[in-house]
Each structure stands twice: as structure tokens, then as C-alpha cells.
Amino acid sequence: MEKLVVVGGCGHVGLPLSILFAQNGFPTKAYDVSESAVQIVNSGVVPFVEEGAGEALLQVLDKKNFEATTNPDVLLGADIVVIVIGTPVDEHLSPNPYSVIESVEKLIPFLNNDQLIILRSTIFPGVTEKLEKVLRSHFPKIDISFCPERIVEGKAMQELKTLPQIIGVSSDRAFTRSSQLFEALGVKTFRTSFREAELAKLFTNVWRYIKFAAANQFWMMSTDLGVDYEKVREAIRFEYPRAADLPHAGLAAGPCLFKDTMQLSALVQQNFPLGQAAMMINEGTPGFIVRKLEEKYELDSLKVGILGMAFKANVDDIRSSLAYKLRKQLIFKSKAVYMTDPFVQDSRLNELDYVLAESDLLIVAAPHDAYQGLKTDKPVIDIWGLFGRETTF
């Protein structure tokens, strides 16, 4: 089997992929610059919540088919290098398309002419083509593909084995090598150009972000009119397949959806009013909740408990979580704010029982399964519908 290195291999995207490749017989190294993450992974612990990854990690470590390392020399003997480095967005919400190229250029001393280089994370359109030119100036025969991940965080181990893989390439050989790799995981592959694959990844995340914005706008309208959005949504979706994908309302956040919407907007010189409107709606949801609370309660005299600080249900990832934006606004508006989460590690968090006891009012910010069936006599603001319709404003 071909030897494989995943650059960024101890993160949310890289580690499940590394484990799965190792499970399928590929001698795999997870190269990461974080010494602490490497030590944790090599000890047999997955450093974040990912269903099914813990047991699988122990298996591949025991078979000695997988290892995490901070030593870039492991790239020297690799047949395939998967690079999990995405395009960052700066404090002005502008993407830096050269960051991926600059990061990969640092790896050039460890690459060779016979390798297949796979880009995995979201990148700014045009980056793969530019990177191919850079790498082929050093290695004329090197193969490059862009194979975007489209997993739901927390379900990677299942979805990597079931979701079709888009493969953006400029040559038949790069497609053949890339498709053989992912088909070994049992999934179908779909060939595109570099730019088509880059846009497919961006459009996928932006489409989800826009759908969540539509649901949140509907929820705000319904709330202002004193109508239960979940009842309306239930009526719309009842045995009506054309509306089956209408989402719950919720705090739409995370490390990809907002960022990729801003990337797409930058790509078209900010001529993307639909994406900008979605950003305003989703990012404005915490403010809407606080305004509605002020209308109904003497908020400055109440202690508020926030249930769930992760950006979504049943994960420990707080990147871009709107729960923290909600907390900031409540600190200014209310008497006190308490936070709890069964997954997140944060010294400011309290135990659930303490938050339930001390709070006058509760807000469900992340609909973790642990909160289902929770009994409390306190008012609960539940945008997700986790507690049922009786817990609206």
C-alpha cells in the first residue's frame, strides 16, 4: 500500500481521515505542528468529540499502522500527501488566498517528483491552479488534486465512508491516483476541474448558511407576530417533500459556514447581497434574542443561564460559536450570566445543576442531547425547539 501523510493530521478534519486511511491498510502519518496534540493522539486519545474515532484510533495505533508526529521528515517517504490547510479570513473578513501557497511552500524541501498532493480544506478559488504551477516549477511530474471534505463535524468517521468524493484535477493521472485512494474507503468519486471543485466546496457551505438564515428570518417574523415557528414549520413539511429541507431556527455558526460565505463574497468583489443578508441575519440572531428578552422581562434584574456553548449539538468545538456572542450581550444587559456545556472545556463554565439553580431564565444555545427531557420551572428560551413549543418567548 502507498504511504500517506496528512498535514494537519491531528485536527477535526485531518485526524478522522488519517485514522480511516490507516484502517484501510495505508501506512499513515499525521503530521502536525502542535506538540501537545501529537502527544495526546499518540497516547490513544482523540482530542475532540468525534463519534467512533476513539476506538478506531486505538486499533490503528495497536496495529502500528498510524502515528502522529511533529517531524516533517515523514513527508520524504510519502507517496501521497494530504494537506489540511484552509484559507483563513482576517479581522476585516477578507480571505488571504496566498496563505495556503505560503504554507505549502515551506514543505517543498520534504516533497518529491513522484508524489500526489491532495488539498483537502476550503480554499479560495484559483489557489489550486496557482499551487500546481509553484510545485511543478520544482517537481515537473508531481500530481495535484483538490478533494474537498464535506463532512458534518462529529460524524466524520461515518460520512467519510459514505459521501461521494469530489476530485478536482488537471490531469488523468492525478484523477486516477486520487480516485483510487478514496474508492479504497468505499465511496464514489466525481471528477471536476480545480475551479469547479473549489466552487463546489464554497457553494455547499454557503447554501447551508443561506438556508439557516431563511429559517432564522422566518423564526424572527413568527416571534414578532406571536406565532410559533416550529408549528408553522411542522405544517409546511407535513407530507410535503418540496419543503422537507426547511431547517429549524438556531444559532448558525461554526468554523466554515460564515467564513466561506465571506470568501465567496470577496471572490465577487462583495457583489453578493444574498450572502451578506444571510450573514446579517445569522450573526444578528443573538441580538434579536436579547431584544425580545428586554421586551418581556426586566432583564437587568435577572440572572441568565446559557445551556450549551459549542457551535452545534453534541460537539466540543466553540470556534465562531454564537453562544459567546450571546453571552457578551447578556453580560451588558442582565444581572449575571452563567454558562454550562457537557463537552466544552472552559474555566468560566459551571455545572448544569448550578446553572439551573442560580438562573432566573435559561437560554438553549446549543441543543445537546443531554438537555432533552430536562425538567425546570424556570422560563426557557429555546430557538431550536428542543423543549417543545411551550418554551417560546
GULO-238634 format. One line per field, with one value per residue (C-alpha): residue number from 1; z, x, y. Coordinates in pm, 1 decimal. Each point is the difference from the previous one (the first is absolute). Example, Ala and Ser with C-alpha at 12.3 -4.5 7.8 and 13.67 -1.06 7.14 Angstrom:
# GULO-238634
seq = 1,2
pz = 780.0,-66.0
px = 1230.0,137.0
py = -450.0,344.0
***
This chain:
# GULO-238634
seq = 1,2,3,4,5,6,7,8,9,10,11,12,13,14,15,16,17,18,19,20,21,22,23,24,25,26,27,28,29,30,31,32,33,34,35,36,37,38,39,40,41,42,43,44,45,46,47,48,49,50,51,52,53,54,55,56,57,58,59,60,61,62,63,64,65,66,67,68,69,70,71,72,73,74,75,76,77,78,79,80,81,82,83,84,85,86,87,88,89,90,91,92,93,94,95,96,97,98,99,100,101,102,103,104,105,106,107,108,109,110,111,112,113,114,115,116,117,118,119,120,121,122,123,124,125,126,127,128,129,130,131,132,133,134,135,136,137,138,139,140,141,142,143,144,145,146,147,148,149,150,151,152,153,154,155,156,157,158,159,160,161,162,163,164,165,166,167,168,169,170,171,172,173,174,175,176,177,178,179,180,181,182,183,184,185,186,187,188,189,190,191,192,193,194,195,196,197,198,199,200,201,202,203,204,205,206,207,208,209,210,211,212,213,214,215,216,217,218,219,220,221,222,223,224,225,226,227,228,229,230,231,232,233,234,235,236,237,238,239,240,241,242,243,244,245,246,247,248,249,250,251,252,253,254,255,256,257,258,259,260,261,262,263,264,265,266,267,268,269,270,271,272,273,274,275,276,277,278,279,280,281,282,283,284,285,286,287,288,289,290,291,292,293,294,295,296,297,298,299,300,301,302,303,304,305,306,307,308,309,310,311,312,313,314,315,316,317,318,319,320,321,322,323,324,325,326,327,328,329,330,331,332,333,334,335,336,337,338,339,340,341,342,343,344,345,346,347,348,349,350,351,352,353,354,355,356,357,358,359,360,361,362,363,364,365,366,367,368,369,370,371,372,373,374,375,376,377,378,379,380,381,382,383,384,385,386,387,388,389,390,391,392,393
pz = 0.0,-65.0,294.8,96.7,206.1,108.6,66.7,279.2,92.1,364.5,-62.1,-49.2,-373.1,-15.0,283.6,-96.8,-357.2,119.0,219.6,-278.7,-251.8,255.8,61.9,-371.8,-14.5,-91.1,221.1,125.0,181.0,143.9,-22.0,222.8,143.4,335.8,234.0,256.6,-256.8,-129.3,349.9,77.3,-324.3,43.0,350.3,-160.6,78.6,-258.4,115.8,-100.7,-21.1,-307.8,1.2,-50.8,-29.6,343.6,-44.8,-357.3,108.9,255.3,-266.2,-253.0,268.9,118.8,-357.7,-33.6,-322.7,128.1,186.9,68.1,-22.0,-6.7,-221.6,-361.8,-115.1,-18.9,-322.6,-169.9,-26.2,-73.4,-323.8,74.8,199.4,110.1,105.7,240.7,-9.0,-80.7,-102.2,309.5,26.9,171.6,249.4,-292.7,-128.3,-302.0,-109.5,-52.3,-306.5,21.9,347.4,-132.9,-264.8,258.3,237.6,-269.2,-123.2,342.0,-67.5,-334.0,149.5,109.2,-323.4,-312.8,-366.3,38.7,259.1,-18.2,189.0,110.2,131.2,235.1,177.0,-142.8,-213.1,-194.3,-365.4,-217.0,275.3,-117.6,-348.8,136.8,237.5,-282.2,-191.1,307.5,76.4,-360.5,-26.7,250.5,-86.3,-365.3,41.8,334.9,5.5,170.8,74.1,205.6,185.3,234.9,322.1,51.3,329.4,295.2,303.5,244.6,-276.6,-203.6,55.1,-150.5,-274.6,-134.4,-88.3,-162.7,-160.3,-361.5,-45.0,-239.1,-168.8,-171.8,-230.0,-312.5,-116.8,-44.7,213.6,295.5,-24.0,-20.1,304.0,203.0,-89.9,85.6,342.3,88.5,-165.7,242.9,269.1,-186.0,-143.5,-351.2,-162.2,-229.1,-227.0,-48.4,-78.3,278.4,-10.9,-15.0,310.7,184.9,-75.4,84.2,349.0,51.7,-145.1,222.2,320.8,-116.3,-107.9,349.4,156.6,-216.1,87.0,370.9,-50.9,-166.2,293.4,250.8,-184.5,-2.5,372.3,71.4,-203.5,175.4,342.0,-68.8,-104.1,305.7,-211.6,67.7,-286.6,79.2,-43.0,-332.4,-107.9,99.5,-209.2,-302.0,9.6,74.5,-285.5,-232.9,-146.5,-170.7,341.7,183.3,30.7,183.0,308.8,363.5,106.9,197.2,61.6,-338.6,52.8,-2.1,-164.0,-363.7,-87.2,87.4,-121.9,-333.2,-59.3,51.0,-235.8,-273.1,51.2,-33.6,-316.5,-173.9,144.6,264.1,-268.1,193.3,173.8,71.6,195.8,178.3,99.5,132.2,205.7,146.6,93.2,151.9,180.3,118.3,160.2,348.3,-6.8,-95.5,293.6,241.0,-138.2,39.8,355.9,78.3,-132.0,223.4,316.3,222.7,-134.0,207.8,314.9,-123.2,8.9,-332.2,-58.4,-343.3,-76.5,-252.1,-119.7,-295.3,-348.7,-55.3,181.0,151.5,-82.2,204.9,-269.5,92.8,-311.2,-113.3,244.8,25.5,358.4,101.9,-195.1,186.4,328.6,-72.7,-62.7,306.8,225.5,-90.4,23.4,287.9,368.1,-48.6,-260.3,61.8,-259.6,-13.6,-258.7,40.0,-268.1,1.0,210.0,129.1,351.0,-1.7,-29.1,286.4,60.6,-140.0,342.8,118.6,-307.2,37.0,367.2,-29.8,-318.2,-23.3,-372.7,-230.5,-366.8,-208.7,-216.6,-109.2,-12.7,151.6,48.6,370.8,29.1,-142.0,264.7,239.9,272.5,126.5,122.3,-138.0,-323.6,-293.1,-326.0,-252.7,-360.3,-96.3,113.1,224.9,293.0,-206.1,-101.6,351.9,50.7,-255.3,87.3
px = 0.0,109.1,139.9,-207.3,56.1,-277.9,128.9,-212.0,-76.4,-98.6,-288.4,-374.3,37.6,339.8,-17.1,-317.6,130.5,340.7,-158.3,-225.4,282.9,201.5,-299.4,-10.1,361.2,188.5,306.5,-95.5,176.4,-183.7,240.6,-94.0,185.3,-177.9,220.3,-278.6,-249.4,252.9,68.9,-370.0,-71.7,295.6,-126.0,-319.4,-226.4,-196.8,29.5,-354.4,-344.3,-25.3,-233.9,179.7,346.9,129.7,-26.0,126.6,305.5,94.2,-32.4,231.7,253.8,-0.2,55.4,283.7,-155.3,-35.6,207.7,-21.6,316.8,139.1,292.3,-43.8,254.3,-288.1,-106.1,321.2,-113.8,-367.2,-168.4,-304.0,-12.0,-341.1,14.1,-267.3,66.7,-287.2,-14.3,-29.8,-213.0,159.2,-149.4,-149.4,-175.5,230.4,153.0,373.1,24.9,380.2,7.9,-46.2,268.3,239.6,-65.3,57.5,315.7,151.9,-47.7,185.2,329.1,-187.9,-192.0,104.1,-83.7,-198.6,-250.3,-371.2,-87.9,-363.8,-146.9,-287.2,-131.6,-193.2,221.5,-52.0,-88.6,310.0,239.7,34.8,100.0,256.9,137.2,35.9,217.1,213.6,55.3,63.7,271.4,182.8,-146.9,-117.5,-176.0,-170.6,-376.3,-245.9,-371.4,-254.1,-224.4,-221.4,-134.4,-375.9,-48.9,-213.7,221.5,-56.3,-107.4,321.6,77.7,-336.1,-26.1,351.6,-107.3,-330.3,10.0,119.9,334.5,37.2,342.5,125.9,295.1,178.4,126.7,-119.9,281.1,-82.3,-364.2,86.4,227.4,-244.4,-305.2,177.4,83.2,-353.3,-164.7,203.8,-222.4,-305.5,-129.7,-81.4,200.3,-98.0,252.8,10.7,252.1,187.5,-228.1,-318.8,101.8,99.0,-336.2,-187.3,151.3,-79.0,-350.4,-81.2,78.3,-152.7,-320.0,-36.2,69.4,-267.0,-255.0,66.7,-38.2,-338.9,-114.1,126.6,-173.3,-324.7,42.1,53.0,-308.5,-209.0,124.8,-81.3,-350.7,-49.5,-10.1,188.8,247.7,40.9,-373.6,11.4,304.2,-172.5,-301.7,214.0,199.0,-289.1,7.7,125.3,335.0,77.6,38.4,157.7,334.4,-135.7,224.9,-67.0,96.0,324.2,332.0,162.0,374.1,315.4,341.9,-116.9,-341.4,55.3,361.9,-81.4,-286.9,244.6,248.5,-259.9,-99.8,364.0,35.7,-268.5,120.2,-275.1,-269.7,-180.2,-299.6,-161.5,303.2,37.7,-366.1,43.3,297.2,-197.0,-292.1,203.8,248.5,-289.4,-192.2,158.3,-90.5,-358.6,-26.9,126.3,-238.9,-298.4,108.0,11.2,-353.5,-136.5,213.5,181.7,319.0,236.4,-138.0,26.6,278.8,15.6,132.6,125.0,-29.0,262.5,298.4,114.6,-91.2,-231.2,-149.2,209.2,347.5,261.6,99.5,-58.7,156.1,-222.0,-270.0,-276.6,-62.1,297.6,-136.1,-328.0,188.7,175.9,-327.5,-164.2,290.6,-76.8,-379.1,-70.7,86.3,224.8,76.3,85.0,117.5,-1.0,88.3,59.2,271.3,181.3,309.2,-13.4,94.0,-292.2,-259.6,-209.4,-164.5,-350.6,-163.0,158.5,-119.7,-351.5,-9.2,151.0,-164.2,-332.1,-19.8,155.0,100.6,79.9,294.4,114.3,-262.0,209.2,-177.7,80.3,-258.7,-288.8,-257.1,157.0,-245.0,-3.8,-255.0,204.2,-99.0,188.7,75.3,52.4,53.9,78.5,-334.7,177.2,-235.8,-317.1,-227.5,-89.5,346.0,-12.3,2.6
py = 0.0,356.8,194.7,298.8,317.5,234.7,351.8,145.1,-357.2,50.1,240.8,-39.1,-65.2,-169.6,-250.5,-192.1,-19.6,-123.6,-266.1,-121.0,-26.3,-198.4,-227.7,-72.4,-111.9,317.9,56.1,346.8,282.3,300.0,292.6,291.8,300.0,-30.6,-204.0,-31.3,-129.1,-253.1,-129.3,-32.8,-187.1,-237.4,-78.0,-133.3,293.2,198.3,365.1,94.0,-156.7,-224.1,-297.3,-331.7,151.2,-99.5,-375.9,20.9,201.1,-265.5,-268.4,164.6,90.3,-361.6,-122.2,253.9,123.5,356.0,255.2,372.8,206.3,353.5,-107.2,116.9,-260.0,-249.4,173.6,-113.6,-360.1,67.7,-100.5,216.0,322.7,128.1,364.8,120.1,373.9,233.4,364.7,220.2,314.2,299.4,246.5,193.0,-315.9,-9.2,-333.8,-35.9,-225.5,-14.3,-153.8,-354.4,48.5,145.5,-290.0,-262.7,175.8,-66.3,-371.8,1.8,-127.9,-312.8,-69.2,-190.2,-44.5,-324.1,111.2,68.3,320.1,25.6,325.0,-72.8,312.0,293.8,219.4,320.4,-72.9,1.8,-107.8,-361.9,109.7,247.2,-261.0,-250.8,248.7,65.5,-367.9,-100.9,262.0,-221.4,-340.3,-20.0,-335.4,54.7,-64.3,236.7,-22.6,187.7,-246.5,204.1,-144.8,37.0,-176.4,103.7,44.2,-284.3,-241.0,-9.3,-368.2,-97.3,260.0,-48.0,-354.7,96.8,346.9,20.2,173.8,293.3,-6.7,314.0,-70.6,118.9,-340.4,-356.5,-139.4,224.5,-107.2,-369.4,16.3,208.1,-207.3,-325.0,140.1,104.1,-298.4,-212.0,151.9,-129.5,328.6,114.9,278.8,287.0,171.6,377.6,270.8,179.1,303.6,-207.1,-194.9,317.7,159.7,-320.6,7.9,369.2,-23.8,-298.4,187.6,327.2,-175.7,-147.4,339.4,166.1,-270.1,53.7,374.3,-51.3,-213.9,256.1,284.7,-199.7,-66.1,370.5,92.5,-263.6,108.5,364.3,-105.7,-219.9,-316.1,-323.5,-50.9,-369.6,-55.6,185.5,-199.0,-324.4,92.7,93.6,-323.8,-236.7,-255.7,276.3,-108.1,331.9,165.6,-292.2,180.8,307.5,8.6,75.9,347.4,13.2,170.7,-65.4,12.6,-208.0,16.1,-28.5,138.5,365.9,-0.2,-159.0,242.1,286.0,-168.2,-28.2,361.4,108.9,-208.0,208.9,332.1,8.2,-24.9,-271.7,160.1,-337.2,-119.1,332.2,-8.1,-354.8,115.2,291.0,-226.6,-282.6,223.1,216.2,-286.0,43.1,368.9,-81.9,-241.8,264.5,263.1,-233.3,-78.0,370.3,37.7,-274.4,16.9,246.0,-148.9,211.9,-163.8,-358.3,-258.5,-185.1,-352.4,-104.8,-371.4,-107.5,203.6,-214.5,119.1,-299.8,-296.8,-278.5,135.4,183.6,249.7,365.7,154.7,290.1,-111.2,258.8,-109.8,212.6,297.4,-49.0,-9.5,329.6,177.9,-150.8,100.7,360.6,-33.3,-243.9,-31.7,-305.9,-265.7,-366.3,-251.8,-377.8,-262.9,-376.1,-5.5,334.3,62.5,358.7,114.3,244.2,-277.6,-132.6,-335.3,-37.2,-38.3,325.3,190.6,-138.7,96.9,348.5,125.3,180.7,-62.6,-262.5,17.8,-308.9,107.4,-349.0,-277.9,-278.8,-332.0,30.7,277.3,-202.5,-75.9,249.1,103.6,356.9,250.4,290.7,175.6,-151.6,178.6,-275.1,108.4,-360.4,-143.8,-248.9,56.4,18.2,280.6,108.3,145.6,284.8,370.8
***
